């Protein structure tokens, strides 16, 4: 999702705990159990990891490993998997903004309102409107997105529910 953010500084593979642990550039540490990895590429005692590295070609945001069963096939795990599994608050906020922006883009395309009318109702500038519609821009607030969706004639309902076990 993000191209800029924390990077993987180092990692550990722990067969006893059956997990990967990453140490990030922002001083945070996250674990990801092997059980959350698809079974065909999951490390086991029988199918051990033979090589691992932090991939510099992916801006150090990806941990890559090779299994003994497929010694020539890379198995990448992106940093987002660790952040999502551990429900990192900043990552979850950015994910919400990304989804709101994607839906606002669709509503904007379907809207009968002109761009100028939307800008007038938001009391903002054209550049601000395009910033709100940009899915990759995370320097906006959920409040601003709710205002945009409201101007487009929709409401947002938040439902709090127990997160599914990963």
N, C-alpha and C positions, 0 to 999 in steps of 0.2 A: 504494500500500500504506500508506504512512505519511502522516498529515496534518500531523504536526509533524516538522520536520527541516530540513535545509539548504534554502535558497531560491536561486533564480538571481539573481545581482546584475547580471551583464551577459553578453553572448554575442558571438560572432563567426561569420560565415559565410565560409568559405574555399573558393573555387572551385578554387584550385590544388591544395590537399590534398583537396578534395572531402569536406569535413566541417563539422559545427557544433562549436564549442567553447563550453562554458559555464564561467563563473567563479562559484563558489558562495559563499554567505555564510560557510561554514566554511573558507574560504581554499583549497579544493580546486578543481582544474581538470580537466574531462573533455572528451574529444572523442567525437563520434559520426559515423562515416562515412556519407555519403549512401547508400552501398551497403546499409546496414542498414535503410534506410527502404523501405517497399513501393514498387514501381516506379511505380505510378500517381500517387504523390504525391512522388516523388523529384526534387529540384532537379537540373537539368542546365544546360549552357551554352545550350541551345536553350530551355529552360523555366526561366527565372531566377526567383529570389525577388524579388518587387516590394515586399513589406512584411513586417517582422518586429517582434515585441515580446514582452516577458515579460508574461504574462497576470496582472494583479493579481486578477482574479475567481477565479483558481485558486491563490491564496495565493503567487504568484510561483514556483510549482513547475512551470510549463508555459511552453514556448517556442512561440509561434504564428507561422506564416508563411503567406503567400499566394503562389501561383505565377502567372506570366503567363498560363498556359493556363486557370486558374480564378481570376480576380482577386477573386471574391466568396466563395470557399470557404476557410474556415479549415483549416489543417493543423497540429494541435497535436502537440507532442512533450513528454511528461511527463519530469520529472527522473529518474524510475525507469528510463527507457530508457537514460539515460547511465550511471547507477549499475550497472545490470545488465550492459550491454555491457562496462564496464570492470571488472567483478567487484569492486566496492567491498566490502571485508571486512565492514564494519558492515551494509551492505545485504544481503549474502549471509547473514549470521547472522540478521538479522531475517526474511528469506525462509524460512530453515530453521525458525525458531520459529513463523512463521505456518502453515507446512505441518504441523508437528508438532501445533500447537493444533487445526487443522481436523480432522486424523485422530483426535486424542484426543477431540474432541467426538463424533465418530461412534462411537468405541469406548465412550464413556461412555453414550451412548443405548442401545447394544446390550448393555451389561453387565448381568449378573444380580445384581451386587452393589448394595446400597443405598448411597445417598449417605453415610449415617453410617458404613458399613463402609469405604468408600473413604477417607473423612476419617480414620478411626481408623488404617487401615493406612499412610496417608501421615504420620500423626502431625502433623496440621495443623488448620486451622480451616476452616469453610465458606467464608468470604470468600477464603481462600487457594486453595481448590479452584476457585472460580469465576474467580479471577484467572488460574489456570493454563489454564482452558478458554477464556478470552477471547483471540480471535485478534488483537485490536488492541492488546493489552498486550505491550510488548516489554521490560518490566522484570522479566523472569524468566530463568532459565537453562535451557540445554539439559539440564543435569543434572536439574533439577526435572521437566522434561517426560518424561525417560526414567524417572524414578521413577513418575510417574503412569501411563505406558503399561505399566510392569511390574506395578503394582497391578491394572490392568485385565486382566492376563493375557496380555500380548503382549510381544514383544521387538522391538527396533529393530536392524537391521543397516545399518551404514554401508558403502557401497561407494565407494571412491575410484576415479574414472575421469577420463580426459582430458576437459576441457570441449569441447563442440562449438564450432566456429568460428561466430561470429555473423555 
